[in-house]
């Protein structure tokens, strides 16, 4: 049973990685054909430290505010 679950886990991991690569390739082809512009905003929490990235001043402010809020929530629940 344990080997079956391990194989299932590895299979799902490989399928997930393949899907990510396919979606990136698909998105890059669509961007080239239609000339669309995408924006990226995000927050990664490394422990209590937020790493924020965004597109433009407004995106950085929004992602920064979300990062600070998530950091405060982390402090409240884990301390």
TORLUMDO-942954 format. One record per residue: chain; x, y, z of N, C-alpha, C in turn; residue number from 0. Coordinates in nm, 4 decimals. Last residue first. Example, Ala and Ser with C-alpha at 12.3 -4.5 7.8 and 13.67 -1.06 7.14 Angstrom:
! TORLUMDO-942954
["A" [1.2850 -0.2250 0.7080] [1.3670 -0.1060 0.7140] [1.2900 0.0030 0.7870] 1] ["A" [1.3190 -0.5690 0.7800] [1.2300 -0.4500 0.7800] [1.3200 -0.3300 0.7800] 0] 
This chain:
! TORLUMDO-942954
["A" [0.2304 3.3340 1.7466] [0.2989 3.3798 1.8661] [0.2034 3.4025 1.9782] 78] ["A" [0.0738 3.2584 1.5322] [0.1844 3.1718 1.5685] [0.2653 3.2199 1.6874] 77] ["A" [-0.1326 3.4446 1.4877] [-0.1658 3.3032 1.5052] [-0.0525 3.2161 1.5525] 76] ["A" [0.0013 3.6945 1.4729] [-0.1105 3.6753 1.5669] [-0.1349 3.5266 1.5920] 75] ["A" [0.1925 3.6554 1.2687] [0.2366 3.6851 1.4038] [0.1273 3.6575 1.5062] 74] ["A" [0.0172 3.6156 1.0493] [0.1106 3.5095 1.0902] [0.1573 3.5311 1.2331] 73] ["A" [-0.1048 3.8639 1.0373] [-0.1862 3.7456 1.0666] [-0.0974 3.6314 1.1133] 72] ["A" [0.1211 4.0163 0.9635] [0.0550 4.0401 1.0924] [-0.0328 3.9219 1.1337] 71] ["A" [0.1646 3.9066 0.7091] [0.2695 3.8987 0.8112] [0.2096 3.9182 0.9500] 70] ["A" [-0.0675 3.9801 0.5770] [-0.0392 3.8382 0.5980] [0.0679 3.8173 0.7048] 69] ["A" [-0.0296 4.2608 0.5805] [-0.1462 4.2005 0.6477] [-0.1210 4.0531 0.6757] 68] ["A" [0.2017 4.2811 0.4246] [0.2028 4.3271 0.5641] [0.0876 4.2658 0.6414] 67] ["A" [0.1046 4.1780 0.1792] [0.2159 4.1141 0.2498] [0.2219 4.1536 0.3962] 66] ["A" [-0.0901 4.3673 0.1143] [-0.1300 4.2282 0.1384] [-0.0209 4.1546 0.2146] 65] ["A" [0.0779 4.5869 0.0770] [-0.0250 4.5903 0.1813] [-0.0715 4.4491 0.2149] 64] ["A" [0.2274 4.4937 -0.1427] [0.2929 4.5242 -0.0153] [0.1951 4.5272 0.0995] 63] ["A" [0.0315 4.4779 -0.3394] [0.0973 4.3544 -0.2961] [0.1691 4.3759 -0.1633] 62] ["A" [-0.0284 4.7566 -0.3572] [-0.1322 4.6578 -0.3229] [-0.0689 4.5297 -0.2703] 61] ["A" [0.2226 4.8638 -0.4283] [0.1545 4.9091 -0.3065] [0.0497 4.8069 -0.2635] 60] ["A" [0.2743 4.7366 -0.6708] [0.3659 4.7172 -0.5583] [0.2992 4.7564 -0.4276] 59] ["A" [0.0642 4.8333 -0.8285] [0.0733 4.6899 -0.8002] [0.1633 4.6619 -0.6812] 58] ["A" [0.1339 5.1070 -0.8388] [0.0079 5.0651 -0.7783] [0.0114 4.9165 -0.7412] 57] ["A" [0.3838 5.1033 -0.9761] [0.3733 5.1558 -0.8400] [0.2470 5.1044 -0.7703] 56] ["A" [0.4531 4.7985 -1.1642] [0.4180 4.9386 -1.1463] [0.4008 4.9741 -0.9995] 55] ["A" [0.3818 4.4895 -1.0670] [0.4055 4.5640 -1.1891] [0.3579 4.7073 -1.1676] 54] ["A" [0.5587 4.3279 -0.7962] [0.4406 4.3769 -0.8655] [0.4792 4.4539 -0.9897] 53] ["A" [0.6455 4.1434 -0.5086] [0.6767 4.1910 -0.6415] [0.5479 4.2336 -0.7091] 52] ["A" [0.7770 4.0870 -0.1850] [0.6689 4.1419 -0.2661] [0.7222 4.1775 -0.4042] 51] ["A" [0.8120 3.8801 0.0777] [0.8835 3.9232 -0.0416] [0.7755 3.9610 -0.1427] 50] ["A" [0.7814 3.9071 0.4306] [0.7166 3.9042 0.2994] [0.8110 3.9518 0.1893] 49] ["A" [0.8781 3.7102 0.6943] [0.9285 3.8136 0.6044] [0.8575 3.8038 0.4692] 48] ["A" [0.8247 3.5028 0.8671] [0.7497 3.6274 0.8861] [0.7882 3.7379 0.7878] 47] ["A" [0.8759 3.2608 0.6240] [0.8600 3.2846 0.7676] [0.7790 3.4113 0.7851] 46] ["A" [0.8379 3.4112 0.3539] [0.9453 3.3259 0.4035] [0.9503 3.3459 0.5542] 45] ["A" [0.5769 3.4517 0.1427] [0.6141 3.4645 0.2833] [0.7219 3.3628 0.3161] 44] ["A" [0.5346 3.6376 -0.1422] [0.5854 3.5106 -0.0919] [0.6266 3.5341 0.0523] 43] ["A" [0.3014 3.7891 -0.3453] [0.3662 3.7942 -0.2150] [0.4095 3.6534 -0.1804] 42] ["A" [0.2506 3.9642 -0.6591] [0.2505 3.8519 -0.5677] [0.3257 3.8782 -0.4396] 41] ["A" [0.1615 4.0204 -0.9934] [0.1727 4.0728 -0.8581] [0.1738 3.9543 -0.7637] 40] ["A" [0.1990 4.0874 -1.3312] [0.2206 3.9914 -1.2235] [0.2348 4.0647 -1.0923] 39] ["A" [0.0314 4.1152 -1.6414] [0.0904 4.1757 -1.5236] [0.1004 4.0707 -1.4145] 38] ["A" [0.0631 4.0971 -1.9987] [0.0237 4.0408 -1.8699] [0.0957 4.1123 -1.7580] 37] ["A" [-0.0655 4.1866 -2.3053] [0.0293 4.2263 -2.2013] [-0.0209 4.1698 -2.0685] 36] ["A" [-0.0790 4.0571 -2.6421] [-0.1365 4.0887 -2.5115] [-0.0264 4.1193 -2.4119] 35] ["A" [-0.0347 3.9918 -2.9098] [0.0249 4.1124 -2.8540] [-0.0343 4.1522 -2.7191] 34] ["A" [-0.1140 3.7592 -3.0274] [-0.2154 3.8625 -3.0071] [-0.1587 3.9910 -2.9494] 33] ["A" [0.1211 3.6021 -3.0536] [0.0260 3.6131 -3.1635] [-0.0667 3.7335 -3.1488] 32] ["A" [0.2575 3.6211 -2.8078] [0.3243 3.6606 -2.9315] [0.2235 3.6842 -3.0441] 31] ["A" [0.0686 3.5199 -2.6283] [0.1172 3.6567 -2.6121] [0.1810 3.7057 -2.7417] 30] ["A" [0.0432 3.2556 -2.7131] [-0.0723 3.3450 -2.7230] [-0.0280 3.4900 -2.7130] 29] ["A" [0.2976 3.1592 -2.6478] [0.2552 3.1604 -2.7881] [0.1373 3.2545 -2.8074] 28] ["A" [0.2949 3.1788 -2.3711] [0.3922 3.2572 -2.4475] [0.3550 3.2631 -2.5951] 27] ["A" [0.0934 2.9982 -2.3013] [0.0761 3.1411 -2.2730] [0.1734 3.2262 -2.3529] 26] ["A" [0.2119 2.7553 -2.3819] [0.0861 2.7999 -2.4418] [0.0657 2.9495 -2.4212] 25] ["A" [0.4310 2.7473 -2.2091] [0.4530 2.7502 -2.3542] [0.3275 2.8008 -2.4249] 24] ["A" [0.2929 2.7355 -1.9656] [0.3860 2.8454 -1.9931] [0.4105 2.8578 -2.1421] 23] ["A" [0.1510 2.4949 -1.9943] [0.0772 2.6210 -1.9815] [0.1671 2.7417 -2.0080] 22] ["A" [0.3601 2.3094 -2.0084] [0.2681 2.3229 -2.1214] [0.1934 2.4559 -2.1135] 21] ["A" [0.4764 2.3413 -1.7526] [0.5536 2.3706 -1.8731] [0.4622 2.3920 -1.9934] 20] ["A" [0.2585 2.2567 -1.5930] [0.3127 2.3916 -1.5785] [0.3904 2.4299 -1.7039] 19] ["A" [0.2292 1.9901 -1.6758] [0.1212 2.0855 -1.6991] [0.1689 2.2296 -1.6870] 18] ["A" [0.4718 1.8813 -1.5807] [0.4443 1.8837 -1.7251] [0.3349 1.9843 -1.7568] 17] ["A" [0.4286 1.9071 -1.3060] [0.5402 1.9777 -1.3689] [0.5179 1.9879 -1.5200] 16] ["A" [0.2057 1.7336 -1.2749] [0.1967 1.8758 -1.2424] [0.3062 1.9572 -1.3077] 15] ["A" [0.3182 1.4875 -1.3456] [0.2078 1.5418 -1.4250] [0.1934 1.6917 -1.3993] 14] ["A" [0.5025 1.4609 -1.1358] [0.5506 1.4704 -1.2739] [0.4422 1.5292 -1.3638] 13] ["A" [0.3223 1.4441 -0.9177] [0.4255 1.5476 -0.9231] [0.4741 1.5684 -1.0659] 12] ["A" [0.1771 1.2140 -0.9760] [0.1084 1.3429 -0.9716] [0.2073 1.4595 -0.9784] 11] ["A" [0.3876 1.0270 -0.9529] [0.3158 1.0435 -1.0796] [0.2448 1.1785 -1.0847] 10] ["A" [0.4551 1.0497 -0.6840] [0.5533 1.0850 -0.7863] [0.4862 1.1088 -0.9211] 9] ["A" [0.2089 0.9581 -0.5704] [0.2633 1.0905 -0.5418] [0.3624 1.1365 -0.6468] 8] ["A" [0.1950 0.6967 -0.6701] [0.0899 0.7925 -0.7024] [0.1391 0.9356 -0.6804] 7] ["A" [0.4196 0.5862 -0.5459] [0.4142 0.5945 -0.6919] [0.3086 0.6945 -0.7373] 6] ["A" [0.3330 0.6064 -0.2787] [0.4539 0.6751 -0.3225] [0.4549 0.6918 -0.4739] 5] ["A" [0.1079 0.4396 -0.2839] [0.0913 0.5813 -0.2542] [0.2141 0.6620 -0.2965] 4] ["A" [0.2340 0.1933 -0.3389] [0.1318 0.2448 -0.4290] [0.1129 0.3953 -0.4075] 3] ["A" [0.3917 0.1636 -0.1150] [0.4585 0.1820 -0.2445] [0.3597 0.2379 -0.3459] 2] ["A" [0.1960 0.1233 0.0782] [0.2824 0.2398 0.0886] [0.3512 0.2690 -0.0460] 1] ["A" [0.0824 -0.1197 0.0000] [0.0000 0.0000 0.0000] [0.0870 0.1263 0.0000] 0] 
